[in-house]
Amino acid sequence: MSPRSRRSSGILSVVPCLLWLCALPASAQQAPPATNTPPAEATPPAEDSSTAEPSADDLAEIEKALGADQSAAGAGTPAAGSGSTSGSGVPQTIRVGTNNQWLDLSFVMDAALAAFTSKEPLQAGGHDPNTNGFNFQQLELSVRSVVDPYLRFDSNIVFALTGVEIEEVYVTTLDLPANLQVRAGQFLTRFGRVNPTHPHAWDFADQPFAIGRVFGGEGNRGLGLEVSWLSPLPWYVELIGSTTDASGEGTARSFLGGGGGRVVSPLDFQFTGAVKQFFPLSDDLSLLWGLSSATGPNPTGYRNYTNVFGTDVYLKYRPTTVASDTIVSLQAELLYRRRQVPDDVLTDYNGYAQVLWRFAKRWATAARYEFGTAAHGQNGHVANDPLDPEWTDTRQRISASLTFWPTEFSRLRLQAATDRANWRDERDYSAFLTVEAVVGAHGAHAF
């Protein structure tokens, strides 16, 4: 049973509140009349401002509308923008709030029809399709708001068929000096490239098994504090450091994991550091290169620690000097893990490389190669791994996908893969047909 299937019943109490927010009457979900913009085809011809003046009846109507708006604001009546998409395909924001504070809401649904040849697929991600037939991957509710001139609020709440989970909730500073920024709350650590992202930002239906094997099915995250600094160097360089809980069955697999543990000293936390560098190689070509590390205790013995080191690269070609829908990107990550266990030190390598080609406005194809080695001890031989005792040899998986976007708010994907775990007698073949739909104003993703 995945960690996502064991939710605290107390979290379910958020559901009625969220449903209330999203079920406001139509009158409350309309923008104030004075700011509505009519469709282009209904816009009357412009008049010469030097000769056209509003009539007395027009002025009365304007005053009446303004008075109604002010009364609604003074009474604290919830108001929101329309939560639908207009016939022209232009997104309209779902907004809920009063006076000067608003919540931007968005929902993202992911579901899949899956087929596996193996009775026990080796899917490592908490959102991965993992059984034959229909799989509901997640429904993510994103809530964002500016709290005040100093803080921004972000949260991602995941609904599954078995419960609800607060995946991320944190505040971010907006006005610190010296190019500093602080995050506090529960968040995905910024280790590598895939770990800080959510499924709707992936180029494949499942996450690389390297992330699930090293960090857990939900990606490395925890309660804590993060500080980042944007350097004044001529090219983009960002330094990031965070301190988070080292426990969590699905989020700290190589550390304390589900065993938990008391915090009796600073050494009982997980510490994550990263360096992100961006290089505009030309008007059409750009490169992002990152280095990451994470260290924290593991449950195999007193003061036994795990260290994970990684490097990631993202190369993107997108013509800007000519009109083109073409996008070609190369993305790769390599993770080296070192764990202290009783009387030994285990090491292993995991990684992936993928290429995506968006050959038309609505079509893209991608291919991905993944690998993982068995854990080796100090003597160089395959060791008994307490986390993965069956992982006694190398594993490789090759995936290919074809993606179609009917609009920018929906996505269909066909994906197939061959998975070769050398400790098994046969390969595992899989195929997915996935659908994704987005409503509301979803925040922009990082490059």
WOLINLIN-V813828 format. One record per helix or strand of 2 or more residues. SS is the DSSP state (H for helix, E for strand). FROM is the first residue (numbers start at 1). TO is the last residue. If there is no record, write none. Layout:
ss=SS from=FROM to=TO
ss=SS from=FROM to=TO
This chain:
ss=H from=3 to=5
ss=H from=9 to=22
ss=H from=26 to=29
ss=H from=33 to=35
ss=H from=40 to=42
ss=H from=56 to=74
ss=E from=94 to=98
ss=E from=101 to=116
ss=E from=133 to=148
ss=E from=151 to=160
ss=E from=163 to=173
ss=E from=180 to=188
ss=H from=199 to=201
ss=H from=209 to=214
ss=E from=221 to=230
ss=E from=236 to=245
ss=H from=266 to=268
ss=E from=269 to=280
ss=E from=285 to=297
ss=E from=305 to=318
ss=E from=327 to=341
ss=E from=344 to=358
ss=E from=363 to=372
ss=E from=395 to=404
ss=E from=410 to=421
ss=E from=428 to=440
